[in-house]
């Protein structure tokens, strides 16, 4: 038994019972989540910095946020097509809205209008990863590399 405990500690695998709850249902269910000790430490540090009083509420909120973001990043084909189509239609004015100065966007204008917010978001992520020490710019490689 002692050998098994030692092996699991070397692997830094931690098991925690988390209380998972959903606002639409009053029943509280439990689940077991297995993560590395390093990841648990990282989550605990972030949880404290963000002011969460307990690990479960931190994880619940982040799981829900992650699910929403995942759905946006990986929508079904029809949802993805609808979303992209909506974004394109937002950029292109109705014919009655195009004035004598011919302000109708070119195909390149449409692409740029949709991609520009994503560029800003990616730049913020790169800055955050660099300031947290997870990546750095290496001139000899001409780009970013991970520190992990």
N, C-alpha and C positions, 0 to 999 in steps of 0.2 A: 504494500500500500504506500509506503514511504517513497519508493521508487517512482510510482505513478504520479504522486504529488510533485516530486522534483522535476519530472519530465514536463508536466504541464506548466510549471513555473518557468522552466527554461524557455518554453515556447511563448511565454508571456501571454497566454490565453486566459481571459477572464470571462466568467459567466455571471451574468446578473439577471435577476428576475425584475422585469419592468412592468409597471402598471400602465397598461395602454387603455386610454379612454377616448371616447368620441362624443362630442357635445350633443349629437343627435340621439344618443342611446345612453340610458342611465346605468346599464350593466357595465361593470369594469371587468376586463379580462386580463390575464397575465400571459406573457410570452417570455421565452428565454432567448437572449441575444448573446452570441459569442463573438468577441472582438479581441484584437491584440491589446496587450497592456499599453503599448505606445499610443495607440489610437485612443484608448480610454483616458490616458493622461492628457492627451491633446484636447479631447472633448471636455474633460473636467476643468482644464485651464480656461477654455473658451466660455464654458458655462459660468464660471465664477466671474470672469471679466464682463459678461453680459448681464449679470445679476440674477440668474436663475437660482432659486432656493434649493432645488433638488434636480437630480439627474434625469428622472423620468419626465418631468415637464419640459426640460431642455430637449430631450430626444423626441418626445411627442411632437413638439412644435417644428423641429427640424425635419422630421419624417414627413409631416404634412406639407411643409414648404417644398421639400425635395420632390414629393409626388406631383405637386402642381408644376414645378419647373420641368420635371421629367416629361410630363404630359405636353408641355409646350415644345420641348426639344425633340420629342419623339411622338408626334401625333400620328394618328392613323392616316393612311394615304388620302382619304377623302377630307379629313379635318385639315391636313397640311395644305392640300390644294385650296380648300375654302379660305384658310387663313392667308395664304400668299395672295390669292385672288383678291381678298378684301383689302390687303395692303396696297396692291397695285391700283385698285379702284379708288382708294383714298388719295393717291398721288395724282391721278389723272382727272382733270376737271370735266364736267359735262360740257357738251359743245356750246351751250348757251353761256357758259362761264369763260369761254375763250374770247378775249377781246381783240380789237383791231391790232394790238401790238403782238398778236400771235404768241400768247404765253403758254401754249400747249407744250408739255414736257417731251423731250426726246426720249427714246428708249434708254439711253445712258443716264438721263436725268432721273427716270423712274428707278432704275437699278440703284443709283447713288442714294436716292431718298430712302430706300428701304434698307440698304446696307449701312448707311452712316451711323445710326444708333447702335448697331451691333459692333462697329469698329470702336466706338467709345466704350462700350461695355467690356470688350476684349482688352483694350488698353488699361482700364481700371483693374481688371483681373491680373494682368501682367505686373502692374505696379504693386498690387497687393502681394503677389507671390514673391516678387523681388524684395519688398520691404520685410517680409516674414522670413527671408533667407532660404526659401524653398527652390528658387532659381537665381541665376545670375547671368549677366551678359559676358560672354567670353569673346574678345576681339579676334583672337586667333582662329576661332570657328566662325566668326561673322554672325553670331546670334546667341540665343539663350540656351543654357543647359541647366538640367536639374541638379540640385545639390545632394539629393538623396542617394 
